[in-house]
Amino acid sequence: MKMKAILCAGTAFALTAGSALADKWDMALAYSATNYHSEIAAEFAAEVTANSDLEIVTHPGGSLFGGSEIFGAVRKGLAPIGERLISALGNDDAIYEVDSVPFLASGFADAKTLYEVSKPALIETLEEGRLHFLYSCPWPPQGFYSITAAESLDDVSGLKFRAYNATTSKMAEGLGMVPTKIEAAELAQAFATGVAQSMISSGSTGYDRKLWEHVEYYYDVKAWLPRNMVIVNGKAWKRLDDETKAVVEAAAANAEEKCWAKAEELDSWYVEQFKANGMNVGPLNEAMQVEFQNVGEELREAWLERAGDKGQAVLDAYAAANGS
């Protein structure tokens, strides 16, 4: 953990604690400044700053806190606001993983429905942890990256698999690969040095890290659409006056709308960039797709067992919303 970052964030938070109106919030972001999540977060921050007495300053690329540190930093008050991949928090509560249940929602329309029906449970869980939810932004559907052609399970057996949450770790194991946890900021180096040889992730991640320099194959599996969320420390939120809260909430709603549209717009564009840069792009063959889906079904059952009644209620609401 970066001591300089902690001191900087702690100072900003102390300023917040000392007044009815916050002067400045440092916003911790895990992804590069050019990633659309970070770009939209910057627009959100600019909108709040322009329309209130609260200044929000974004710190992309893990420059304030690393991706795995952001949730804890916001919860502890070391940073007043930050963005985190929701499914990476599955060890805290299984409900955080609902957007990454394999093949439950494989397209944007279904992912939006799943978000809407699971949002009350998400907010409730965050509030129990003294956190305030602002907005959530999706990644494009998850595809499979591999240094080798994936025509059968034998082809991928033993590959080092970059995992970013419990679901990806367990899927790797179910397919005979070896998971290793790697944050997005270290991804290119991990593939360049052989620490990672395969992964399930969005086109956005592969494009940002120019993975065509290290990976030959991208399979458009559409396994799920994970989401990030922007959260605020509960005490910092309570110290804002109602007028400032309204400005922040309005900017958050704008950011969420833009982010969903941008993710869908970029989905096919990323795939075209992979082709243009020499990657072999296409679907898995039928047999391998079945293997992925079989492992996905096992993981769905395991997730539901951990999520209990709260998880079942979300799945029931999702099925009802889809008319099934």
C-alpha positions as CSV (number, residue, x, y, z in Angstrom):
1,M,0.0,0.0,0.0
2,K,1.4,3.4,-1.0
3,M,2.2,5.5,2.2
4,K,2.2,8.7,0.2
5,A,-1.2,7.9,-1.2
6,I,-2.6,7.0,2.2
7,L,-1.4,10.3,3.6
8,C,-2.8,12.3,0.7
9,A,-6.2,10.5,0.9
10,G,-6.2,10.8,4.7
11,T,-5.6,14.5,4.5
12,A,-8.4,15.0,2.1
13,F,-10.7,12.9,4.2
14,A,-9.7,14.8,7.3
15,L,-10.8,18.0,5.5
16,T,-14.1,16.4,4.8
17,A,-14.5,15.4,8.5
18,G,-13.8,18.9,9.7
19,S,-16.6,20.7,7.9
20,A,-20.2,20.5,7.0
21,L,-19.3,20.9,3.3
22,A,-16.5,18.8,1.9
23,D,-13.8,20.7,0.1
24,K,-12.1,18.0,-1.8
25,W,-12.5,14.3,-2.4
26,D,-9.8,12.2,-4.0
27,M,-11.4,9.4,-6.1
28,A,-9.4,6.1,-6.4
29,L,-9.6,4.4,-9.8
30,A,-7.9,1.1,-10.8
31,Y,-7.9,1.5,-14.5
32,S,-5.9,3.6,-16.9
33,A,-6.9,7.2,-17.6
34,T,-7.9,6.2,-21.2
35,N,-10.2,3.4,-20.2
36,Y,-13.9,4.4,-20.6
37,H,-14.6,3.7,-16.9
38,S,-11.9,6.2,-15.9
39,E,-13.0,8.7,-18.5
40,I,-16.6,8.7,-17.4
41,A,-15.5,8.9,-13.8
42,A,-13.5,12.0,-14.7
43,E,-16.6,13.5,-16.3
44,F,-18.7,12.6,-13.2
45,A,-16.1,14.4,-11.0
46,A,-16.0,17.4,-13.3
47,E,-19.8,17.7,-13.2
48,V,-19.9,17.6,-9.4
49,T,-17.0,20.1,-9.1
50,A,-18.7,22.5,-11.5
51,N,-22.1,22.4,-9.8
52,S,-21.2,22.3,-6.1
53,D,-18.7,23.3,-3.4
54,L,-17.3,19.8,-3.5
55,E,-14.3,19.2,-5.7
56,I,-13.7,15.6,-6.8
57,V,-10.2,14.7,-8.2
58,T,-9.8,11.4,-10.0
59,H,-6.6,9.2,-9.6
60,P,-6.6,6.6,-12.4
61,G,-4.3,3.6,-12.9
62,G,-4.1,2.6,-9.3
63,S,-2.1,5.7,-8.5
64,L,-3.9,6.4,-5.2
65,F,-4.7,2.8,-4.2
66,G,-4.2,-0.4,-6.1
67,G,-7.4,-2.1,-7.4
68,S,-7.5,-4.7,-4.7
69,E,-7.1,-1.9,-2.0
70,I,-9.8,0.5,-3.1
71,F,-12.8,-1.0,-1.5
72,G,-11.1,-1.3,1.9
73,A,-9.7,2.2,1.6
74,V,-13.1,3.7,1.0
75,R,-14.7,1.6,3.8
76,K,-12.0,2.7,6.3
77,G,-12.1,6.3,5.2
78,L,-8.6,6.4,3.7
79,A,-10.3,7.6,0.5
80,P,-13.8,9.2,0.5
81,I,-14.7,7.7,-2.9
82,G,-13.6,5.1,-5.3
83,E,-14.5,2.6,-8.0
84,R,-14.2,-1.2,-7.7
85,L,-15.0,-4.3,-9.6
86,I,-18.0,-5.7,-7.7
87,S,-17.4,-9.4,-8.2
88,A,-13.9,-9.1,-6.7
89,L,-15.7,-8.7,-3.4
90,G,-17.3,-12.1,-3.3
91,N,-15.5,-13.1,-0.2
92,D,-17.3,-10.3,1.7
93,D,-20.7,-11.3,0.4
94,A,-21.8,-13.6,-2.3
95,I,-24.4,-11.1,-3.6
96,Y,-21.5,-9.1,-5.0
97,E,-20.8,-11.9,-7.5
98,V,-24.3,-12.1,-9.1
99,D,-23.3,-10.2,-12.2
100,S,-20.5,-12.8,-12.8
101,V,-22.6,-15.9,-12.5
102,P,-21.6,-17.7,-15.7
103,F,-24.1,-17.5,-18.6
104,L,-26.8,-16.1,-16.4
105,A,-26.8,-12.8,-18.4
106,S,-24.7,-12.8,-21.6
107,G,-26.0,-9.7,-23.3
108,F,-26.5,-6.0,-22.4
109,A,-30.3,-6.2,-22.1
110,D,-30.2,-9.1,-19.8
111,A,-27.3,-7.7,-17.8
112,K,-29.3,-4.4,-17.3
113,T,-32.3,-6.4,-16.1
114,L,-30.1,-8.4,-13.7
115,Y,-28.6,-5.2,-12.4
116,E,-32.0,-3.6,-11.8
117,V,-33.4,-6.6,-9.9
118,S,-30.2,-7.1,-7.8
119,K,-29.6,-3.4,-7.0
120,P,-31.7,-3.3,-3.8
121,A,-29.7,-6.2,-2.4
122,L,-26.5,-4.6,-3.5
123,I,-27.3,-1.2,-1.8
124,E,-28.5,-3.0,1.4
125,T,-25.3,-5.0,1.6
126,L,-23.2,-1.8,1.1
127,E,-25.1,0.1,3.7
128,E,-24.4,-2.7,6.2
129,G,-20.8,-2.0,5.5
130,R,-21.3,1.8,6.1
131,L,-20.9,2.6,2.4
132,H,-23.1,4.6,0.0
133,F,-23.7,3.4,-3.5
134,L,-23.6,5.9,-6.4
135,Y,-23.5,4.2,-9.8
136,S,-22.5,1.0,-11.6
137,C,-20.9,0.6,-14.9
138,P,-20.6,-2.7,-17.0
139,W,-17.8,-4.2,-18.9
140,P,-18.5,-5.8,-22.3
141,P,-19.2,-9.5,-22.4
142,Q,-16.3,-11.7,-21.2
143,G,-14.3,-13.5,-23.8
144,F,-11.5,-16.1,-23.5
145,Y,-7.9,-15.1,-24.3
146,S,-5.3,-17.8,-24.9
147,I,-1.7,-18.1,-26.1
148,T,-2.7,-21.3,-27.8
149,A,-5.7,-22.5,-29.9
150,A,-8.4,-23.8,-27.7
151,E,-9.9,-26.7,-29.7
152,S,-10.2,-29.1,-26.8
153,L,-9.6,-29.2,-23.0
154,D,-6.2,-30.8,-23.7
155,D,-5.1,-27.7,-25.5
156,V,-5.7,-25.5,-22.4
157,S,-4.9,-27.9,-19.7
158,G,-2.2,-26.5,-17.4
159,L,-2.3,-23.0,-18.8
160,K,-1.6,-20.2,-16.2
161,F,-4.9,-18.4,-16.0
162,R,-5.3,-14.8,-14.9
163,A,-8.1,-14.6,-12.4
164,Y,-9.7,-11.5,-11.1
165,N,-12.4,-12.9,-8.8
166,A,-13.5,-16.2,-7.3
167,T,-15.7,-17.1,-10.3
168,T,-12.8,-16.9,-12.8
169,S,-10.5,-18.9,-10.4
170,K,-13.1,-21.7,-10.2
171,M,-13.8,-21.7,-13.9
172,A,-10.1,-22.0,-14.6
173,E,-9.9,-25.0,-12.3
174,G,-12.9,-26.6,-13.8
175,L,-11.4,-26.3,-17.2
176,G,-8.0,-27.7,-16.1
177,M,-6.1,-24.4,-16.0
178,V,-4.1,-22.9,-13.1
179,P,-5.5,-19.7,-11.7
180,T,-3.4,-16.8,-10.5
181,K,-4.7,-13.5,-9.3
182,I,-3.5,-10.5,-11.3
183,E,-4.8,-7.0,-11.2
184,A,-5.4,-5.2,-14.5
185,A,-2.5,-2.8,-14.0
186,E,0.0,-5.7,-14.1
187,L,-1.7,-7.6,-16.9
188,A,0.6,-6.9,-19.9
189,Q,3.7,-7.7,-17.9
190,A,2.2,-10.9,-16.6
191,F,1.5,-12.1,-20.2
192,A,4.8,-10.9,-21.4
193,T,6.7,-12.8,-18.8
194,G,4.6,-16.0,-18.9
195,V,3.0,-15.5,-15.5
196,A,-0.3,-15.5,-17.3
197,Q,-1.1,-17.5,-20.5
198,S,-4.9,-17.2,-20.6
199,M,-7.9,-15.4,-19.0
200,I,-11.6,-14.6,-19.3
201,S,-12.1,-10.9,-19.5
202,S,-13.7,-8.2,-21.6
203,G,-12.4,-6.8,-24.9
204,S,-11.8,-3.5,-23.1
205,T,-9.1,-5.1,-20.8
206,G,-7.4,-6.7,-23.7
207,Y,-7.4,-3.5,-25.8
208,D,-6.1,-1.3,-23.0
209,R,-3.2,-3.7,-22.4
210,K,-2.4,-4.4,-26.1
211,L,-2.6,-8.1,-25.4
212,W,-2.3,-8.9,-29.1
213,E,1.5,-8.4,-28.5
214,H,1.4,-11.5,-26.3
215,V,-1.8,-13.5,-27.0
216,E,-2.8,-15.0,-30.3
217,Y,-6.4,-16.1,-29.7
218,Y,-9.6,-14.4,-28.5
219,Y,-12.8,-16.4,-28.3
220,D,-16.0,-14.4,-28.0
221,V,-17.6,-16.6,-25.3
222,K,-19.9,-14.0,-23.8
223,A,-19.7,-15.6,-20.4
224,W,-21.1,-12.7,-18.4
225,L,-21.0,-8.9,-18.1
226,P,-19.3,-7.9,-14.8
227,R,-19.8,-4.4,-13.4
228,N,-17.8,-1.9,-11.5
229,M,-19.4,0.4,-8.9
230,V,-18.6,3.8,-7.5
231,I,-19.0,4.0,-3.7
232,V,-18.6,6.6,-1.0
233,N,-17.5,6.3,2.6
234,G,-20.7,6.4,4.7
235,K,-19.5,9.1,7.1
236,A,-18.2,11.3,4.2
237,W,-21.6,11.0,2.5
238,K,-23.5,11.9,5.7
239,R,-21.4,15.1,6.1
240,L,-22.6,16.5,2.7
241,D,-25.6,18.8,2.8
242,D,-28.7,17.9,0.9
243,E,-28.0,20.2,-2.0
244,T,-24.6,18.7,-2.6
245,K,-25.9,15.2,-2.3
246,A,-28.5,16.0,-5.0
247,V,-25.7,17.3,-7.3
248,V,-23.6,14.1,-6.7
249,E,-26.6,11.8,-7.3
250,A,-27.5,13.6,-10.5
251,A,-24.0,13.3,-11.8
252,A,-23.9,9.7,-10.8
253,A,-27.1,9.0,-12.8
254,N,-25.6,10.7,-15.8
255,A,-22.4,8.7,-15.5
256,E,-24.2,5.4,-15.3
257,E,-26.3,6.1,-18.4
258,K,-23.3,7.1,-20.4
259,C,-21.3,4.1,-19.2
260,W,-23.9,1.5,-20.2
261,A,-24.1,3.1,-23.6
262,K,-20.4,3.3,-24.0
263,A,-19.8,-0.3,-23.1
264,E,-22.2,-1.5,-25.7
265,E,-20.8,0.8,-28.3
266,L,-17.3,-0.4,-27.7
267,D,-18.0,-4.1,-27.5
268,S,-17.8,-5.0,-31.2
269,W,-15.2,-2.3,-31.8
270,Y,-12.7,-3.9,-29.4
271,V,-13.1,-7.2,-31.3
272,E,-12.4,-5.5,-34.6
273,Q,-9.2,-4.0,-33.1
274,F,-8.1,-7.5,-32.1
275,K,-8.5,-8.6,-35.7
276,A,-6.8,-5.6,-37.1
277,N,-3.8,-6.3,-34.8
278,G,-3.4,-9.9,-36.0
279,M,-5.3,-11.9,-33.3
280,N,-7.3,-14.9,-34.3
281,V,-10.9,-14.0,-33.3
282,G,-14.0,-16.2,-33.3
283,P,-16.3,-18.3,-31.3
284,L,-15.3,-21.5,-29.4
285,N,-16.1,-24.7,-31.2
286,E,-19.3,-26.3,-30.1
287,A,-17.7,-28.9,-27.9
288,M,-15.6,-26.3,-26.1
289,Q,-18.5,-24.0,-25.6
290,V,-20.4,-26.9,-24.0
291,E,-17.4,-27.5,-21.7
292,F,-17.5,-23.8,-20.6
293,Q,-21.2,-23.9,-20.1
294,N,-21.0,-27.1,-18.0
295,V,-18.5,-25.6,-15.7
296,G,-20.6,-22.4,-15.6
297,E,-23.7,-24.4,-14.5
298,E,-21.7,-26.0,-11.6
299,L,-20.5,-22.5,-10.5
300,R,-24.1,-21.2,-10.7
301,E,-25.2,-23.9,-8.3
302,A,-22.3,-23.3,-6.0
303,W,-22.9,-19.5,-6.0
304,L,-26.6,-20.0,-5.1
305,E,-25.7,-22.3,-2.2
306,R,-23.4,-19.5,-0.8
307,A,-25.8,-16.7,-1.6
308,G,-28.8,-18.4,0.1
309,D,-32.2,-16.8,0.2
310,K,-30.9,-13.4,-0.8
311,G,-29.4,-14.9,-4.0
312,Q,-32.5,-17.0,-4.7
313,A,-34.7,-13.9,-4.4
314,V,-32.5,-12.1,-7.0
315,L,-32.7,-15.0,-9.4
316,D,-36.5,-15.3,-8.9
317,A,-36.9,-11.6,-9.6
318,Y,-34.7,-11.9,-12.7
319,A,-36.7,-14.8,-14.0
320,A,-39.9,-12.9,-13.5
321,A,-38.6,-9.9,-15.2
322,N,-37.7,-12.0,-18.2
323,G,-41.1,-13.7,-18.2
324,S,-39.8,-17.1,-17.3
